[in-house]
């Protein structure tokens, strides 16, 4: 006898990238964390936090963060929903909008595997439509699938490509249900689809502080959408889903755009250099708008190379999935970290 719903028994849970304990002597380039520390202003808040914030329940809507975000993005604060990472918001959106075969979840692949996992667990039918050549958006097929939800990660992981704004606008105009534009990596990209959330009632743009703000351990993400759309999502989210510490630290980090932007520019410069260096070693590298690159080794298999690098204390990401079995996703580190990676790769590709 099983204790679980059939959907739970039938589903393979999401497997995150390997996460060794802090202080482990490895070069960690497998889960797209920012190589630079969070804003000093955010750390200062953490160190001076009043214990009263821990005794009391937190603000269920994280209003202080919403106000800081409103000032930075120049959007109304009531157009924001805050989550325990943008992953929680993905779960909330699926629970609120999708169900079974009649209300499917649609997305192009390869992409973030959690879309599939959360859909299966709900359960809701997931319709996966392959990207075209060079990761062209299969726009007509996405529309024809008649999804209650359509997900597009832009920039996409693991490819790193960004969908043109004109194509996302066309998709927003034509999809039957809600269009979710997942912008987890947008801080490293050129441009954003944020304006579509203000333009279309059926569009929500998701973002996170895990990447550009170097706060992956804090777990805070947010969505921007018309209050009419958010009203249904607020019914589904947990009452106190954002803790007081996360709210205060994230508010300080959001207000410190100068620091965040400086770190982002360093990552983007390192990304360009890493791309060039990998190509000089014979690797094929897709142009990336994220803080990572997707690359195809010239001779060794990707699976072998991932294992060999791990033996040298360097973690990169390998996906045993259609279209990705010959590729590795490598997080952009500091220049010194990237150089260590390249020195290890030279051993296998002289």
Secondary structure as the mmCIF struct_conf table of DSSP 4:
data_model
#
loop_
_struct_conf.conf_type_id
_struct_conf.id
_struct_conf.beg_label_comp_id
_struct_conf.beg_label_asym_id
_struct_conf.beg_label_seq_id
_struct_conf.end_label_comp_id
_struct_conf.end_label_asym_id
_struct_conf.end_label_seq_id
BEND BEND1 UNK A 3 UNK A 4
HELX_RH_AL_P HELX_RH_AL_P1 UNK A 6 UNK A 10
HELX_LH_PP_P HELX_LH_PP_P1 UNK A 11 UNK A 14
HELX_LH_PP_P HELX_LH_PP_P2 UNK A 16 UNK A 18
HELX_LH_PP_P HELX_LH_PP_P3 UNK A 20 UNK A 21
TURN_TY1_P TURN_TY1_P1 UNK A 22 UNK A 23
BEND BEND2 UNK A 25 UNK A 25
STRN STRN1 UNK A 27 UNK A 28
BEND BEND3 UNK A 30 UNK A 31
BEND BEND4 UNK A 35 UNK A 36
HELX_LH_PP_P HELX_LH_PP_P4 UNK A 37 UNK A 39
HELX_RH_AL_P HELX_RH_AL_P2 UNK A 40 UNK A 47
TURN_TY1_P TURN_TY1_P2 UNK A 48 UNK A 48
TURN_TY1_P TURN_TY1_P3 UNK A 51 UNK A 51
HELX_RH_AL_P HELX_RH_AL_P3 UNK A 52 UNK A 55
BEND BEND5 UNK A 56 UNK A 56
HELX_LH_PP_P HELX_LH_PP_P5 UNK A 57 UNK A 59
TURN_TY1_P TURN_TY1_P4 UNK A 60 UNK A 61
HELX_RH_AL_P HELX_RH_AL_P4 UNK A 63 UNK A 73
TURN_TY1_P TURN_TY1_P5 UNK A 74 UNK A 74
HELX_RH_3T_P HELX_RH_3T_P1 UNK A 77 UNK A 79
STRN STRN2 UNK A 80 UNK A 83
BEND BEND6 UNK A 84 UNK A 84
HELX_RH_AL_P HELX_RH_AL_P5 UNK A 85 UNK A 97
STRN STRN3 UNK A 99 UNK A 99
STRN STRN4 UNK A 100 UNK A 109
BEND BEND7 UNK A 110 UNK A 111
TURN_TY1_P TURN_TY1_P6 UNK A 113 UNK A 113
HELX_RH_AL_P HELX_RH_AL_P6 UNK A 114 UNK A 122
TURN_TY1_P TURN_TY1_P7 UNK A 123 UNK A 123
STRN STRN5 UNK A 124 UNK A 130
HELX_RH_3T_P HELX_RH_3T_P2 UNK A 133 UNK A 135
HELX_RH_AL_P HELX_RH_AL_P7 UNK A 139 UNK A 144
TURN_TY1_P TURN_TY1_P8 UNK A 145 UNK A 146
BEND BEND8 UNK A 148 UNK A 148
STRN STRN6 UNK A 149 UNK A 153
BEND BEND9 UNK A 154 UNK A 155
TURN_TY1_P TURN_TY1_P9 UNK A 157 UNK A 159
HELX_RH_AL_P HELX_RH_AL_P8 UNK A 165 UNK A 174
BEND BEND10 UNK A 176 UNK A 177
STRN STRN7 UNK A 178 UNK A 182
TURN_TY1_P TURN_TY1_P10 UNK A 184 UNK A 185
HELX_RH_3T_P HELX_RH_3T_P3 UNK A 186 UNK A 188
BEND BEND11 UNK A 189 UNK A 190
BEND BEND12 UNK A 193 UNK A 193
HELX_RH_AL_P HELX_RH_AL_P9 UNK A 194 UNK A 199
TURN_TY1_P TURN_TY1_P11 UNK A 201 UNK A 202
STRN STRN8 UNK A 203 UNK A 208
BEND BEND13 UNK A 209 UNK A 211
TURN_TY1_P TURN_TY1_P12 UNK A 212 UNK A 213
BEND BEND14 UNK A 214 UNK A 214
TURN_TY1_P TURN_TY1_P13 UNK A 216 UNK A 218
STRN STRN9 UNK A 221 UNK A 225
HELX_RH_AL_P HELX_RH_AL_P10 UNK A 227 UNK A 236
BEND BEND15 UNK A 237 UNK A 237
TURN_TY1_P TURN_TY1_P14 UNK A 239 UNK A 240
BEND BEND16 UNK A 242 UNK A 242
HELX_RH_AL_P HELX_RH_AL_P11 UNK A 244 UNK A 255
HELX_RH_AL_P HELX_RH_AL_P12 UNK A 257 UNK A 280
TURN_TY1_P TURN_TY1_P15 UNK A 281 UNK A 282
STRN STRN10 UNK A 284 UNK A 285
BEND BEND17 UNK A 289 UNK A 291
STRN STRN11 UNK A 292 UNK A 296
BEND BEND18 UNK A 298 UNK A 300
HELX_RH_AL_P HELX_RH_AL_P13 UNK A 302 UNK A 311
TURN_TY1_P TURN_TY1_P16 UNK A 312 UNK A 313
STRN STRN12 UNK A 314 UNK A 315
STRN STRN13 UNK A 317 UNK A 318
BEND BEND19 UNK A 321 UNK A 321
TURN_TY1_P TURN_TY1_P17 UNK A 322 UNK A 326
STRN STRN14 UNK A 327 UNK A 331
HELX_RH_AL_P HELX_RH_AL_P14 UNK A 335 UNK A 346
TURN_TY1_P TURN_TY1_P18 UNK A 347 UNK A 348
#
